[in-house]
């Protein structure tokens, strides 16, 4: 995650440097290439320190010692969440049916979307209306290409 953010910063800075080389030819347009380079490198340094400084907080927030699995809702809370989730589910079904009516989705696609919404509601219901966000996220391939 931190590597991706640093790669993004490097990409943006590299693009700024490449753009500033074109500005370097005409001094009336703005600052010189060296001033742009200094500003860009300073920005990279500041942002890198900010990102790396916040990294321990990210690690502790995503640690496996989090007791979110041990949290349970009371019966009243479950009923309230069930009512809210049902309302949202019905509204989403109405929206999907309108899209089908207007021709944005085919009827088959609309039925697939509605069945996924129903499955999601059933999964929430079996988990006691506590969402499970512990799925492993797909990692981006390693490397940093500035021309992405």
TAMOUR-V848290 format. One record per residue. N is the residue number from 1. RES is the residue in one small letter. PHI is phi as a letter, one per 20 degrees, with the letter a starting at -180 (999 if undefined). Layout:
n=N res=RES phi=PHI
n=N res=RES phi=PHI
This chain:
n=1 res=x phi=999
n=2 res=x phi=f
n=3 res=x phi=f
n=4 res=x phi=f
n=5 res=x phi=f
n=6 res=x phi=f
n=7 res=x phi=f
n=8 res=x phi=f
n=9 res=x phi=f
n=10 res=x phi=f
n=11 res=x phi=f
n=12 res=x phi=f
n=13 res=x phi=f
n=14 res=x phi=f
n=15 res=x phi=f
n=16 res=x phi=f
n=17 res=x phi=f
n=18 res=x phi=f
n=19 res=x phi=f
n=20 res=x phi=f
n=21 res=x phi=f
n=22 res=x phi=f
n=23 res=x phi=f
n=24 res=x phi=f
n=25 res=x phi=f
n=26 res=x phi=d
n=27 res=x phi=f
n=28 res=x phi=f
n=29 res=x phi=f
n=30 res=x phi=r
n=31 res=x phi=f
n=32 res=x phi=f
n=33 res=x phi=f
n=34 res=x phi=f
n=35 res=x phi=f
n=36 res=x phi=f
n=37 res=x phi=f
n=38 res=x phi=f
n=39 res=x phi=f
n=40 res=x phi=f
n=41 res=x phi=f
n=42 res=x phi=f
n=43 res=x phi=f
n=44 res=x phi=f
n=45 res=x phi=f
n=46 res=x phi=f
n=47 res=x phi=f
n=48 res=x phi=f
n=49 res=x phi=f
n=50 res=x phi=f
n=51 res=x phi=f
n=52 res=x phi=f
n=53 res=x phi=f
n=54 res=x phi=e
n=55 res=x phi=f
n=56 res=x phi=f
n=57 res=x phi=f
n=58 res=x phi=f
n=59 res=x phi=f
n=60 res=x phi=f
n=61 res=x phi=f
n=62 res=x phi=d
n=63 res=x phi=f
n=64 res=x phi=f
n=65 res=x phi=e
n=66 res=x phi=f
n=67 res=x phi=e
n=68 res=x phi=f
n=69 res=x phi=f
n=70 res=x phi=e
n=71 res=x phi=f
n=72 res=x phi=c
n=73 res=x phi=e
n=74 res=x phi=f
n=75 res=x phi=f
n=76 res=x phi=f
n=77 res=x phi=f
n=78 res=x phi=f
n=79 res=x phi=f
n=80 res=x phi=f
n=81 res=x phi=f
n=82 res=x phi=f
n=83 res=x phi=f
n=84 res=x phi=f
n=85 res=x phi=f
n=86 res=x phi=f
n=87 res=x phi=f
n=88 res=x phi=f
n=89 res=x phi=f
n=90 res=x phi=f
n=91 res=x phi=f
n=92 res=x phi=f
n=93 res=x phi=f
n=94 res=x phi=f
n=95 res=x phi=f
n=96 res=x phi=f
n=97 res=x phi=f
n=98 res=x phi=f
n=99 res=x phi=f
n=100 res=x phi=f
n=101 res=x phi=f
n=102 res=x phi=e
n=103 res=x phi=n
n=104 res=x phi=f
n=105 res=x phi=d
n=106 res=x phi=f
n=107 res=x phi=f
n=108 res=x phi=f
n=109 res=x phi=f
n=110 res=x phi=f
n=111 res=x phi=f
n=112 res=x phi=f
n=113 res=x phi=f
n=114 res=x phi=f
n=115 res=x phi=f
n=116 res=x phi=f
n=117 res=x phi=f
n=118 res=x phi=f
n=119 res=x phi=f
n=120 res=x phi=f
n=121 res=x phi=f
n=122 res=x phi=f
n=123 res=x phi=f
n=124 res=x phi=f
n=125 res=x phi=f
n=126 res=x phi=f
n=127 res=x phi=e
n=128 res=x phi=m
n=129 res=x phi=m
n=130 res=x phi=d
n=131 res=x phi=f
n=132 res=x phi=d
n=133 res=x phi=d
n=134 res=x phi=e
n=135 res=x phi=f
n=136 res=x phi=f
n=137 res=x phi=e
n=138 res=x phi=f
n=139 res=x phi=e
n=140 res=x phi=f
n=141 res=x phi=f
n=142 res=x phi=f
n=143 res=x phi=o
n=144 res=x phi=b
n=145 res=x phi=e
n=146 res=x phi=f
n=147 res=x phi=d
n=148 res=x phi=f
